Amino acid sequence: MSTLDVLADARDILLSLTPQVFIAGDPLPEGGAPHLILQPIDATDRVRYGSAASVTRVQVSAWAPTLSEALELSDQARNALRAARFVPAGSGPLTDPDITLTGWRADYRRQ
């Protein structure tokens, strides 16, 4: 299974929660709407996860006006992904000084 397959699967699952799902690098919504950003964990992260494991890993970042909204969106994403055999593999808060949104990231590996 390639990184693109895993990313596409995760995106399809998350689109069932919200239409505001983006791949890292896509243009983002204006106005602070809550949204999810998917990013593959690629070769640069292989040191952390091991050579073969990185192919099946993605990071999901939930962004919203408040931390509680970001956590709620992240929880919904986690539940949907877990049902599709994605296993949580770490999480934590995100900040970006250029925007007013608060974020929460979670890493997942595909079983």
N, C-alpha and C positions, 0 to 999 in steps of 0.2 A: 504494500500500500504506500503510495507516494504522499509527500507532504501536501500536494495540491488536492489529492483525494480526501485526505483528512480535513483539510481546510474547507473544502466544498461541503462535506458532510456536516461539519459543525455549523457552517453558515445556513444550510437548509434547515437544520434543527432550530436554530435561533430565530430565523425568519418567522417561525410559527409563534414566537412570543411578541415580536415587534418588527415593523418594517425598517426600523432604524438600526440596521446591521451593516457594518462597513469592514472592508479589508484594510489593514494598515496601508496608508498612502492614498486611499480614496479621499475625495473632497468630503468634508464633514458638514453636518447640518448647521445652519445659522440659528442664532437665537437661544441657544442653551437647551435644546430638546434632549431628554435622556436618550442615550444610544449605547450600542455595543461596538467594540472594535476587535476584530480578530487578527491575530498575527501568528504566523508559524514560528516555532522555535527551531531555528535553522542550524546550520553547521557551526556557527560561532558559539552556540550553546552546547556543542557536543562534549566539551570538557566537563561540563556540569552533569550531563545526563548519560554519557556513554555514547559510543559511535552509532549504534543502530537505533537507540531509543528516540533520538531527536526527530526522526522521520515521522513519528506518530504523535507529536506534541504540538499543542497550540496554546496561545495565551488569549484569554478573553478579558477585555477591559470594559468595565461598565462605568459610564460617565453620566452624571446628573447634577442638578443644582445643589442638592444636599447629600451628605454622606448616607443618611438613612435611605434615600431614594436609590443611590448607587448600590448600596448593599442589597436592597430589595430586588433590583434588576439582576444583580449578580447571583442572588439566591435562586431566582427563577431560571436563569441560564444554567446554573449548576444542576438543578433538578432535571431539566430537560436533557442536558448532556449526559448525566449519569444514567438516565433511562436508555440512552443509546450507547452504552458501554464506554463512555469517557470517564476516566478516573481522575478526581482532583489531585493535584500534585503541588500544592502551595498557593498562597495568596497573600495579598497585602495592599495597603493604601497607595494611591497615586495622587500626585499633585502636578500641576502645570502652571507656572507663573503667568503664562500668556492667555489663559482662559479663566473664566469664573466658575467652571464646573469642578466637582470633586469626583475622584475616580477610585475604583477598586479593581484590582487585577487578580485573575486566577489562572493558574496553569493547569492543563489537562493532558493526560496521555490516553491514547486510544488502546483499548484491550484487543 
